[in-house]
Amino acid sequence: MLNIVSGLTLDFASEILGSLKMSDISLMEAPIPGQANNPEQRVVTEQPKSLRNSTQDNRAISNPALEQLANSDKIVVQQLAGITEACCFCCDYEDENEFEIYDNFGAVILKAVEHSNCLTRQCCEQLRGFSMDIRDRQGNEIVRVVRPFRCNNIFCCPCFNQNMHIEYPKGNVIGSIEQRISLYPKYNVCDSKGDAIYTIEGPSACKRSCRRCCCSFWMKCCCCSRDIEFNILEDGEKVGVIAKRLAGPAEREARANSSERDRFGVDFPDEASLDMKIILTSVCFLIDYLYFEFDGVVDEVLG
């Protein structure tokens, strides 16, 4: 009799313990009020990288001029001649440079104005330090380019080589351009963290001189175009180009009576963000100062 009672008691106790375990499991699996059951509807705390980049671009595209730049796959950067420089051409006076930036349809979207010291412009010439304001059509400063005085491709002291950083808005560095030691023009285009996103490679001084000679006599070689190209590379693959548009005699004669000087065309990489487009546009200024600042004198002699 006692064995029967003890057996019933154990069965009853095990049944109670089983029901308690099942209730605990059901409580653990019960959905929390206000939270979705579907795993795909869970809240994502970390934003994907692509979305972070688009958010940054949306913040910057609040300016209509930058919106046009973001929607352009290619632009033209046109240097303008200063009034003082045109009046004092006999004494080789160097004035502050100005540039206009055009979109795909030839409309002016931005204007760049140099700010530098008169003494450094006359003595340091193309190596001079400056700051350059990039403004919209209303004259509002939206981007600042800062270039310190540096040497050009010094092998023994690479820390004194060319660099330039870009701020948008003023005080917020979005990237930089750093010269690499090489026998030909070579630069890293870096983001705000200093990581190299693109590499820019240009032709040697010999090739640039030969190209200018051919174009000055209106001799278009079958082996090359009339443009001097600086290739934009990503992981060693060409993804874009910055081209110095060379003028023949007819074009130079037309420009002699106008305010137009050096002209550059920029074909942006397909996946370039707005920040990278601003930086690549600024590369044109550095290339112009280092390699084409006195091209007008060369073309005049050769022409």
N, C-alpha and C positions, 0 to 999 in steps of 0.2 A: 504493500500500500504506500509506504514512504517513497519507494522508487518511482511509483506512478506520479505522485505529487511533485517530487523534485524534477521529474522529466517535464511535466507541464509547466513548472515555474521557469525552467531554463528556456523552453520554447517561447514562452510569453516574453521573457526578457530579451531574447534575441530578436523577436519581432518588433519590440519597441525601439531597440537600437537601430534596426534597419530602417524604420520609418523616420527616425531622427536624421540619419545620414542622407536619406533621400531629400528631406526638407532642406538640409544645408546645401545640397547640390542645386536644388531648384532656386534657392535664394541667391546663390552665386551666379546662376545663369540668367536670373531675372534682369531685364533691361532697366538701365537707370533712366528715370524720367527725364525727358528732354534730349536724350541721346539716341541716335539712329542705330538700328540693329545691323544694318548692312555695312560690312567692312569697307566697301567702296565709298561710303558717305562719312567716314571718319574725318575729323578735322585735321588738316595738314598744318603743322607748326612751322616747317621750313619751306620757304618758297624756292621753286626750281630756279636754276641759274638763268635760264632764258627769260623767265618772267622778271627776275631782278633787273636784267639788262633793259627789258622793255619798259619797266617802271622808271628807270633812270632816264631813258630817252623821252618818255612822256613828260617827265618833269622839265626836261630841257626844251621840248618842243612847244612850250608855252609861248615862245617868241615866234612870230610868223616867219621871220627871216631864217631862223634855224629849221623851221618846219620845211621851208623850200629846200634848204640844204639837205635835210634828211631824206627828202623825196627825190633827190637828184642822184643819178648814177655817174654823172660826169659834170665837171664845171670848167670854167676858164678863169684864170687869174691874170689880170691885165695891169701892168705897171703904168703909172701916169708920171709925166715929167712935171717937176715943180717950176713955178714961174721964175723964181730966183735962179735956179740952175740953168734955165733956158736963156736968161738974160746975161749970165756970167759964164757962158760956155768957153770964152777965150781964156779965162784963168783957171779952168777946170775946177770950178767950185762944186762941191758935193752938197746937195740939199737933202732934207728929210724926204724919204720915199713915201709914195701913196699908191695903193692898189685898189682896183675894183674887182669884185668877184661876181661872175655871171652864171646863171643856171643853164639848163639844156636848151632853153628857148632864147637865150641871149639877153635876158632881163637881169639888171643889176640887183643883187640880193644883199650884198654886204660890201663894206668899204673898210680898208685897213690903212691906218695912219701911223707912221713912225714917230717916236719921240726919242731924240738923242742929243748929245752935246755937240756943239759946232766944232770944237777943237778935235774931238775924237773922229768926227766925220772926215775932216781934212787930213789928219795924221794917220789914223788907223784904217781908214777906208773900208774895205770889205770885211775886216775883222772886228769892226767896232761893236761895242755893246749897245743895245737899245731895248726899249719896250715898244710894243705895237698894239694899238687898240683896234679891235675889229668891231665895227658898228653896223647897225641896221640902217635902213634908208632914212629913218627919222633922226639919226645921229646918236642913238642910245648905245653906250658901250655894253657889249654882251660877252666879249672874249678878250683876254689880254695875253699877249705873247711876250715872254721875257727872254732875252738873249744876253748873257754876260760876255765881256771881252775875253776871247780865248784864241789860242793858236789853231792852225789848220794841219791836222794829221801829223802830229809830232810823235815819232816812234819812241824817243827816249823818255818823254814825260806824257803818258796817255791821259793823266788827270787834267792836263791843260788843253785837251782837245775840245772840239766844238760840242756844245749842248744847248738846248733850248727847252723851256717848259711852258706849258699852256695852262691858263687858268680860266675856268668857267664855273660860277661867276668869279669876279676878282677875288683872289685869295684862296680859291679852291682849285688845287692842281688836279687836272684830269689826265695828264700824261706828259711825256717828254720825248725829245729827240736827242740821241746820243751818237756821236761819231765813233766809229770803230777803226782801229789801226789797219790800214790796207794800202796797197799800191794804187787803188782807184777809189772813187767816192763810195763809201759804205756807211750806212746809218741804221741804228735800231730805233724803231718806233715803239715806245713803251707806254703801258697804261699807268693808272694812278699808283699802282703797287710797285712799279719799276720792272714789271715783267715785259719782255720783248714780245710784241704781238706780230709785227711785220719787220722785214728787213728791206732797206732800199739800197740798190746797187746802181751806180752810174758808169758811164764810159770813162776811159782814161783821158788824160789831158791831150794825148796825141790824137785820139779819135775825135775829140771835141774840136780840135783845131782843124783837122782835115774836113770835118763836116761843115764848119763855118766857111772854109775856103771854097768848097764846092758850091755852097748855097749863095755865097757872095757873087759868084760869077754866073749864077743861074744854071748851074750844072747839076742836074738831078741824077745821081749815080743809080745804076740799075741794081747795085748790091745793097743799097741802104735808102732809107727815107730821108726827107729833109729835116726831120725832127731829131733832137738829141734826147734820148729816152733814159729815164731813171726808173728801173723796174721795181715794182712793189712785190716782194716775195713773202710767202708764208710756207714754212717748212721746206724751203728750197724751190717751191713752185710759184711761177708767176701768176699773180691774181689781180694785178692792176698796173698802172703806169703813170708816171709824171713826165710829160714831154715838153721840152722847150721848143716853141714854135719859131723856126727860123724864117726870116723874111728875105725875099729876093730883092733885086734892085727896084722893081716897080712898087713893091710893098714898102720898102724903105723910103722911097721918094714920097709916097703918100703919107707915111708917118712923120716925115720931117716937118710937115706943115700942121701936125696935130699934136695932141698931148700924150699920145700912146707911145710906149717903149716896149720893154720885154713882155712876152706873152707866154703863158704856160697852160697846158691842158692836163686835167687830172681825171683819170678813169679809176673810180673807186672799186675796191673789191666788193663782190656781191654781198658778203655777209658783214660788211663794215657797219659798226654802230655809229650813232651820231657823234659820240666823243672821238672815235677814230677818224671820222670824216673831217672834224675840226682840226685834229692834229695833222692829218695828211695835207690839208689845205695850207697849214702853217709851214710845212716842209718846203713849199714853193718859195717862201721868203728866204729861208736859209740857203737853198740852192742858188737863188738869184744873186744873193750877196756874195757868195763864195766863188761862183764860177762865171757869172754873166754881168757883173756890176759894170764893167767897162767894155761890154760888147759893142756899144755904139761907136766907140773910137775904132775898134778893130774893123767893123763893117765899113766904116767910112773910108779907111785906108785901102781896104781890099776892093771896095766897090768903085 
